[in-house]
Amino acid sequence: MNNEQLARRLYRLSALMEIRGDDPFRLRSYRNAAEAIETWPIPLSRIAKEEGVEGLQSIPGVGKAIGGKIIDLLQRGTFDAWERITKETPESVLDLLEIPGIGPK
């Protein structure tokens, strides 16, 4: 999974959280991390392999929790929060947001 794919998953998670009405500070933290990851010049897979969560935390917006989710994404292709939220709010709901004039509210 490359940086762009990791960022996209975090963006989608934050969108699902917004639809559900979750804590705005939490979903903003996922968006901030996704923005940084999307343009990060070094592959996160390499950082994770060489330095683990501690290395990922050097990226703005990536703390211990998000770093752990990135490790899970790289190793398993998913993480627990994603599985829980997509079970409660299907990811296909996000496709509706692509229609002009439809937003999370």
N, C-alpha and C positions, 0 to 999 in steps of 0.2 A: 504494500500500500504506500503510495507516494504522498508527499506533503499536501498536494491539492485534494486528494481523496480523503485524507485525514481531516483537513479543514472543512470539507463539504459535510462530512458526517457530524462534526461539531456544530456547524451552521444548522443542519437539519434538526439536531437535538434541541438547539435553542428555539427553533421555530415551533417544534412540537410542545416544548415547555410553555411557550407564549400562548399557544392555542389553549392549553390546559389551564392557563392562569397561574402558573407556578411563579415563584419568587423572581421578580424582575432583576434583582441583583445577581442571582445565580445564572439566569439565562444570559445576562450581559457578560458575565465572566466567560461563558462558553464562546460567545461571539468575539470577544476581545482576543481570546486564545486562537480562535479560528483565523482571525485577520492576521495575526502574527505568523502563524504556521503557514498560511497560504503563500507568503512571500519569503519565508525563511530560506536562506541560500544553501543550507546544509540539509541533506535528507534526514528526517527524524528517525528513520530506521537505523541509520548509522549512529546517531547520537544515542539512541536507546540501547543499541548493542554494545557500544563502547563505554557509555557512562551511566546508563540506567536512568531512573527517574530523576536523580540529582542533575544529570546533564540536561534533561528536558526542562528542568526548572529554570535554566538560564535564559529560556525564551520568554519574552514579556507576555504576561497573562497566563502562563502555565505554572500552576502550583503543583503541590503533591498529588491532589486528587485528580486533576485533569491529566497530569503526567502518568498516573496509574492507568487511567482510561486509555491513553495513547498506547501504553505498553500492551494492554489487553487487545486493543484493535490490531496492533501489529502482530501479536502472537496468535490470537484466536479469531480475528476478523470481526469481533463484536465486544461489547462490555455489558455488564449487568444492568446499568441504568438504561441503556439503549433497549435492551430486551424488555425490561419492565414497561417503559414508556410506549414502545411500539405495540406491546400487547394491549395496553389500555387505550391508546390512540394510534390507530394504524398509520404507518408512514405514508400510505396512499393519500391520506388527507392533505399532505403537503402538495400533491399535484394540483389540488384545487387552488392553491395560492398562486399558481402560474397564470391563472385566468385574470385578465385585467379587471380591476375594480373589486376583487375579492381579497380580503386581508384576514389576519388572525382574529380580529374582533368580530 
